[in-house]
Amino acid sequence: MEKPISVTRSNFNDWMVPVFAPANFIPVRGEGSRIWDQENKEYIDFAGGIAVNALGHAHPVAVNALTEQAKKLWHVGNGYTNEPVLRLAKQLTENTFADKVFFCNSGAEANEAALKLARKVGLDSGVAGKSGIVAFKNAFHGRTLFTVSAGGQPKYSQDFAPLPNGINHVAFNDLDAAKAVINEQTCAVIVEPIQGEGGVIPADIEFLKGLRALCDEFGALLIFDEVQTGVGRTGSLYAYMNTGVIPDVLTTAKALGGGFPVGAMLTTDKFALHFSVGTHGTTYGGNPLASAVAGAVFEFINTPEVLEGVKHRHQYFLDALNTLNAEHQIFEEIRGQGLLIGCVLQAEYAGKAKDITTWAGEEGLLALIAGPDVVRFTPSLIIPEQDIDEGIARLKRALAKLAK
Ligand SMILES: *Cc1c(COP(=O)(O)O)cnc(C)c1O
């Protein structure tokens, strides 16, 4: 085999469209919750590829599913169905409220499908102008024009005007504000059970119950964006299961493929049947390779042991973070569920989250931000306790740079 082309971090600036500012090292290999860079420096992974690598890196269950399927059939296109996608659809429908699944490749595409479905259901209702979408400030739903417009952070959408219209944003966790804008013309309400990118902010249960009631009253679809909270992240298979509220549509991606790109929109028969042949589609969605990996990852995660393990690790993480914080008083609040944890910086450290993740990298730790003031951790759902300990020790060294 020919020697691979040698590349460095500075080549990113040479050849890549500059929408990212990646760390100054290049990861090349991973195992469990540890990765190594080009210099063979080791890192503990508290980022999990942004809540994606649910089983860590190179987990044998995922590797076997991928390599076995790779020898059989990669792709056929949706003129043919395939066995892995049907198995995955069975798993998802048997274990959730849903009867039907639409597969795609990302969270944005899953939300795009959900919003299009809601518009179609609204149209079919015969109620004039039933196309309004209610969404929340600070929300994140993806980067397609429709989903970025549904998201509640104008800085991500305003440069791309004209935007799709009919989307109304109100304050998150403010039921009265939602009540004021939900009416007969509303076709959907889209909400994250925990705002992830927006700062790891859990929705109040009463807020979600109130949205459910309003959607029922006005015949609007309640869409739960579980792209970040899904597939065991909170210690339940899906976060809605912790709330007593059942959505009409649920979107899932990130952890679903454990690192292989895949997304899905789940819904009930009642709504799914508003889509018919040709109303929506995809080339790659439900591809055998993605579906085989997702099926294996889903089966592994959807067990009492793994889900209980997430809850246990949550407490373990929180205890360690609280101990650290008792000493250093850096975080004003530590919040989240399961292994979606946000550490809100004290006012005096406002805006320093990004610096902290940079220093964490120097100390051998991958961590995330969720806005300028929140350090976020979304590690593997099966991260060993000793890796949590070691990661926290490295975090402590990184935080020491904050004082300076
Ligand atoms: C990451 C995320 C998305 C977008 O997913 P992509 O796979 O990046 O398109 C949508 N919604 C939520 C809640 C997310 O966390």
The ligand as an ORCA input file, in Angstrom:
! r2SCAN-3c Opt
* xyz 0 1
  C     -27.142     18.060     17.152
  C     -28.583     18.404     17.176
  C     -29.324     18.570     15.996
  C     -28.679     18.534     14.636
  O     -28.165     17.274     14.332
  P     -27.159     17.138     13.070
  O     -26.891     15.659     13.031
  O     -25.982     17.970     13.373
  O     -27.898     17.606     11.892
  C     -30.671     18.809     16.104
  N     -31.273     18.885     17.296
  C     -30.595     18.729     18.456
  C     -31.340     18.793     19.750
  C     -29.228     18.493     18.434
  O     -28.558     18.373     19.577
*
